[in-house]
Amino acid sequence: MSFPEDERTTILTPRLRRTAVVTAALAFLAVSLVLGNELMFLVTFTLLAIMVLAKLFAYWTLRPLRFKATGTLEALEGQSAPVVLSLVNEGVFPRYLVEVKLLPHAGIEVSDSPHLVFGQLLPHQPSEATVKVKFRRRGFHPIGKAILCAQDPLGLFVATREVQTDEQVLVYPYPKPLPVVEPKGVTERLRWDESNIRAPLPSMTGDEFWGVRPYQTGDPLKRIHWKITAHQGELSIIQTLPSFRQGGVILLDRHPAAHRPINAEGETTLDELVRYAAYLIRQWVRHYWQVIFWAPPDPPLKVNGDWFPVWRKLALLEPELFNLKDLEAMGQGVILTTPYSPFLSVYLKSQGWQVWLLPVGEQGEANAYDEELSYAMGR
């Protein structure tokens, strides 16, 4: 691939320059043949030799150049990330005026101008430029390829070379906010008088102080909070919660029959459900709720405080066939699916499960995601 010569910014394009030189050479050749002037023939030969040398010079300029695109190995879906374009001259002599045009892979947008000019490339010294790119979809993405372009000093020829970059970037799904969804264990908190003292959410290091409540018959005396008892004039009992409160299971339905394409860029409803799942897992972990992520047919994955392993799993999740008869063995939790799921009836019949359906239009496209997920409670 090469740059179209008629798109260059100079008034005289390389094609026009070559045409002028060839026209002059033919004119001198005609005059030398008619008049028998050997000097005119020498001028013709010189012009043709200049054209040959100019073309060789242009390709000679590109030959020792090594191109590399580096940057962050991880990025977030929909957000800009820096990519460093490096050009190294591995030859003996310096090179001048080398242009680089970055051709990003499908699904990648370049925020800055992808057309760069390196004025001088000294031997064995890298020259770098940084551009901002945006990854539109999760998964592993190659950065793309680049076209190196160089001219001879007279501007007669443009030499180009296409270079493919091997670097790949892991793009994490962007957590898309979901209506407040709490695991069942959250609704079973111990209650106490609002006037009593409370403490922050428990940490992950073990049992932590949570609050106090009035004394009830049978409570152990060692749990009495003596300072508050003395202050209020009635017995108060210390309440604690474990480091991880009771949470639930987040089931992501990735059966191929459950999903439909949503745009021309290849995104499907699974990509949208992955974004909701990322948000839900992150929120539960931040609130110290137990999280078990399950994307059948893979085994359930328990999230122990660090949610990045499951975030990486979400980045690489693809549709896969599985079979599901009931959910009794998995307890209770949240299901993210679509109305096309072959297991929708199983989900709705499962006791204690919250079923969230992604709205899908009649044409198979999601409703532009202006609507929230519809909610249904299992039996």
C-alpha positions in Angstrom: 0.0 0.0 0.0 1.3 3.5 -0.8 0.2 7.1 -0.3 -1.8 8.4 -3.3 0.5 10.8 -5.1 -2.3 13.2 -5.9 -3.1 13.6 -2.2 0.3 15.1 -1.3 0.4 18.7 -0.2 3.1 19.9 -2.6 2.1 21.8 -5.7 4.2 19.6 -7.9 3.5 16.0 -7.1 6.2 13.4 -7.8 4.3 12.2 -10.8 4.4 15.7 -12.3 8.1 16.1 -11.5 8.9 12.8 -13.3 6.8 13.8 -16.2 8.8 17.0 -16.5 12.1 15.2 -16.3 11.1 12.6 -18.9 9.8 15.3 -21.2 13.0 17.3 -20.9 15.0 14.1 -21.6 13.0 13.3 -24.7 13.4 16.9 -25.9 17.2 16.8 -25.5 17.3 13.3 -27.2 15.3 14.6 -30.2 17.6 17.6 -30.5 20.7 15.5 -30.3 19.4 13.1 -33.0 18.5 15.9 -35.3 21.5 18.1 -34.9 24.0 15.3 -34.1 25.0 17.1 -30.9 26.7 14.7 -28.6 26.4 17.1 -25.6 22.6 17.0 -25.9 22.7 13.2 -25.8 24.9 13.4 -22.7 22.3 15.6 -21.0 19.6 13.1 -21.9 21.6 10.3 -20.3 22.3 12.4 -17.2 18.6 13.1 -16.7 17.7 9.4 -17.0 20.5 8.5 -14.6 19.3 11.0 -12.1 15.8 9.4 -12.1 17.3 6.0 -11.5 19.5 7.2 -8.7 16.5 9.1 -7.1 14.4 6.0 -7.0 17.2 4.0 -5.5 17.8 6.7 -2.9 14.2 6.7 -1.8 14.2 2.9 -1.2 17.7 3.1 0.4 16.2 5.6 2.9 13.6 3.1 4.2 15.8 -0.1 4.1 17.5 0.1 7.5 14.5 1.5 9.4 12.8 -0.6 12.1 9.4 0.4 13.3 7.8 -0.6 16.6 4.5 0.4 18.3 4.5 0.0 22.1 2.5 1.4 25.0 0.2 0.1 27.6 -0.4 -3.6 27.6 -3.8 -3.1 29.1 -6.6 -0.6 28.4 -10.2 0.1 29.3 -12.9 -0.1 26.8 -13.9 3.2 25.4 -11.1 5.2 27.0 -8.0 6.6 25.4 -4.6 5.0 25.9 -1.1 6.2 24.8 0.7 4.3 22.1 4.4 5.1 21.4 5.5 4.9 17.8 9.3 4.2 17.6 11.5 4.4 14.5 15.1 3.3 14.7 17.7 3.8 12.0 19.9 0.7 12.0 22.0 2.0 9.1 25.4 3.8 9.1 24.2 7.1 7.7 21.3 9.4 8.9 18.0 9.5 7.2 15.8 12.5 6.7 12.1 13.3 6.3 10.5 9.9 6.9 6.7 9.8 7.2 4.7 7.3 9.2 1.0 6.7 8.8 -0.6 4.4 11.4 -3.4 2.2 10.2 -5.1 1.0 13.3 -6.8 -2.4 13.6 -10.6 -2.6 13.3 -12.2 -1.5 16.5 -9.5 1.1 17.3 -9.9 4.8 17.0 -6.9 7.2 16.8 -7.6 10.4 18.7 -4.5 12.3 17.4 -3.3 12.5 13.8 -2.1 9.1 12.7 0.2 10.8 10.1 3.6 11.6 11.6 6.8 13.1 10.1 10.3 12.3 11.5 12.7 15.0 10.3 16.0 13.4 11.2 16.9 9.8 12.1 20.4 9.4 13.5 22.1 6.0 13.3 21.0 3.6 16.1 19.1 6.3 17.9 15.3 5.8 18.3 12.9 8.6 17.5 9.5 8.4 19.2 6.1 10.0 18.9 3.0 9.3 21.0 -0.5 9.0 19.8 -3.7 8.5 21.7 -5.9 5.5 20.6 -9.3 4.3 21.9 -10.4 0.7 21.9 -14.1 0.3 21.2 -14.4 -3.3 22.3 -13.0 -5.7 24.9 -10.6 -8.5 24.2 -7.1 -8.9 22.8 -6.4 -6.3 20.0 -3.4 -5.9 17.8 -2.5 -2.2 17.4 -2.4 -2.5 13.6 0.1 -1.7 11.0 2.0 1.3 9.7 3.2 2.6 6.3 6.6 4.1 6.1 7.1 6.7 3.4 10.3 8.4 2.1 11.3 10.6 -0.9 14.4 11.4 -2.7 15.8 14.9 -2.4 14.4 15.9 -5.7 10.9 14.6 -4.9 10.7 12.4 -8.0 9.8 9.1 -6.3 8.0 8.1 -3.1 9.1 4.8 -1.6 6.7 3.1 0.8 7.0 0.0 3.1 4.2 -1.6 5.1 5.1 -2.8 8.6 2.9 -5.0 10.8 3.2 -4.6 14.5 3.1 -7.7 16.8 2.1 -6.0 20.0 -1.4 -6.7 21.4 -3.3 -4.9 24.1 -5.8 -6.5 26.5 -8.9 -4.4 26.7 -11.0 -4.7 29.8 -14.8 -4.2 29.6 -16.0 -0.8 30.8 -18.3 -1.4 33.9 -21.7 -0.1 32.9 -23.8 1.1 35.8 -26.7 -1.1 36.7 -29.7 -0.3 38.9 -29.0 -1.0 42.6 -28.8 -4.8 42.9 -27.9 -6.2 46.3 -27.3 -9.9 47.1 -29.9 -11.5 49.4 -27.6 -11.5 52.3 -27.6 -7.7 52.5 -31.3 -7.6 53.3 -30.6 -9.9 56.4 -28.5 -7.4 58.3 -28.9 -7.1 62.1 -30.8 -4.0 63.1 -30.4 -1.6 65.9 -31.7 1.7 67.1 -30.7 4.5 64.7 -29.4 6.6 67.6 -26.7 4.1 68.4 -23.1 4.4 67.3 -22.2 2.8 64.0 -18.8 1.9 62.5 -17.7 1.9 58.8 -18.1 -1.2 56.7 -16.0 -4.2 57.9 -12.5 -4.6 56.5 -11.1 -7.8 54.9 -8.8 -8.7 57.8 -11.4 -10.5 60.0 -14.3 -9.8 62.3 -14.8 -6.1 62.8 -17.0 -3.9 65.0 -20.3 -3.1 63.2 -22.6 -1.5 65.8 -24.6 -2.0 69.0 -28.1 -3.1 69.9 -30.1 -3.3 73.1 -29.4 -6.4 75.3 -31.7 -9.4 74.8 -32.2 -12.4 77.1 -29.5 -15.0 76.3 -26.9 -12.6 75.0 -23.4 -13.4 76.3 -22.2 -10.9 79.0 -18.8 -10.7 77.4 -20.4 -8.9 74.4 -21.7 -6.0 76.5 -20.4 -2.6 75.4 -19.8 -1.1 78.9 -19.1 2.5 77.8 -22.3 2.9 75.8 -24.2 1.0 78.5 -23.0 3.5 81.1 -23.8 6.4 78.8 -27.3 5.3 77.9 -28.2 3.7 81.1 -29.2 0.3 79.5 -27.3 -2.8 78.5 -26.0 -2.6 74.9 -24.5 -5.6 73.0 -21.6 -5.3 70.5 -22.4 -6.5 67.0 -19.8 -7.7 64.5 -19.9 -8.9 61.0 -17.4 -11.2 59.2 -14.9 -9.7 56.8 -17.0 -10.8 53.8 -20.7 -10.5 54.3 -23.0 -13.1 52.7 -23.4 -12.3 49.0 -24.5 -14.3 46.1 -23.8 -15.7 42.7 -23.6 -13.6 39.5 -24.6 -15.9 36.5 -23.8 -14.6 33.1 -25.6 -16.4 30.3 -23.3 -16.7 27.3 -25.2 -19.4 25.3 -24.9 -18.5 21.6 -28.6 -18.7 21.1 -29.2 -16.1 23.7 -27.3 -13.3 21.9 -27.8 -11.1 18.9 -25.5 -8.6 17.1 -26.1 -5.0 18.1 -24.1 -2.9 15.6 -22.0 -3.2 12.5 -18.8 -3.3 14.5 -19.4 -6.9 15.6 -20.6 -6.2 19.1 -23.3 -8.5 20.5 -25.6 -8.5 23.5 -23.0 -10.6 25.3 -20.6 -7.6 25.2 -23.3 -5.5 26.8 -24.1 -8.0 29.5 -20.3 -8.3 30.2 -20.2 -4.6 31.0 -23.1 -4.9 33.4 -21.5 -8.0 35.0 -18.2 -6.0 35.5 -20.0 -3.2 37.2 -22.0 -5.6 39.5 -18.9 -7.6 40.5 -16.9 -4.4 41.2 -19.7 -3.0 43.4 -20.2 -6.1 45.4 -16.4 -6.5 46.0 -16.2 -2.9 47.1 -18.9 -3.5 49.7 -17.2 -6.6 51.0 -19.9 -9.0 49.8 -19.1 -12.5 48.8 -19.1 -12.9 45.1 -19.2 -16.0 43.0 -19.0 -15.4 39.3 -20.4 -18.1 37.1 -20.3 -18.2 33.3 -21.3 -21.8 32.3 -19.9 -24.1 31.2 -16.9 -22.8 33.1 -16.9 -23.7 36.8 -17.9 -20.9 39.3 -15.1 -18.5 40.2 -15.0 -17.2 43.8 -13.8 -13.6 44.0 -11.7 -13.1 47.1 -11.3 -9.3 47.3 -9.3 -8.9 44.1 -11.6 -8.7 41.2 -9.0 -8.2 38.5 -8.8 -12.0 37.6 -12.5 -12.1 36.9 -12.3 -8.8 35.1 -9.7 -10.3 32.8 -12.0 -13.3 32.4 -14.8 -11.0 31.3 -12.5 -9.3 28.8 -11.9 -12.6 27.0 -15.3 -14.2 27.5 -16.9 -15.7 24.3 -20.2 -17.4 23.6 -20.1 -21.1 24.4 -22.7 -23.9 24.5 -23.8 -25.3 27.9 -26.6 -27.2 29.4 -28.5 -26.2 32.6 -31.4 -28.0 34.3 -31.7 -26.1 37.6 -30.0 -23.7 39.9 -30.8 -25.2 43.3 -27.2 -26.4 43.9 -25.8 -22.8 43.4 -28.0 -21.1 46.0 -29.2 -17.6 45.1 -28.0 -14.7 43.1 -28.4 -12.6 40.0 -28.8 -13.8 36.4 -27.9 -11.6 33.4 -29.4 -12.8 30.2 -31.6 -11.9 27.2 -35.2 -12.8 26.2 -33.8 -15.2 23.6 -32.1 -17.5 26.2 -33.1 -21.1 25.9 -32.9 -21.4 29.7 -35.2 -18.4 30.4 -37.9 -20.6 31.8 -35.4 -22.4 34.1 -34.2 -19.0 35.4 -37.7 -17.7 36.1 -38.7 -20.9 37.9 -35.6 -20.8 40.2 -36.4 -19.7 43.7 -34.6 -16.6 45.0 -32.8 -15.7 41.8 -33.1 -12.1 40.3 -33.3 -12.3 36.6 -32.2 -9.2 34.6 -33.1 -9.2 30.8 -31.3 -7.0 28.3 -34.0 -5.3 26.2 -33.7 -6.4 22.6 -35.6 -4.8 19.7 -37.7 -6.5 17.0 -34.8 -6.3 14.5 -32.5 -8.2 16.9 -30.7 -5.0 17.9 -30.6 -3.7 21.5 -32.7 -0.7 22.1 -29.8 1.7 22.0 -29.4 0.9 25.7 -31.5 3.9 26.6 -33.6 1.6 28.7 -32.5 -0.1 31.9 -32.4 -3.8 32.2 -35.8 -5.3 32.8 -36.2 -7.2 36.1 -37.9 -10.4 36.9 -37.9 -12.4 40.1 -37.5 -16.2 40.2 -40.2 -18.3 41.7 
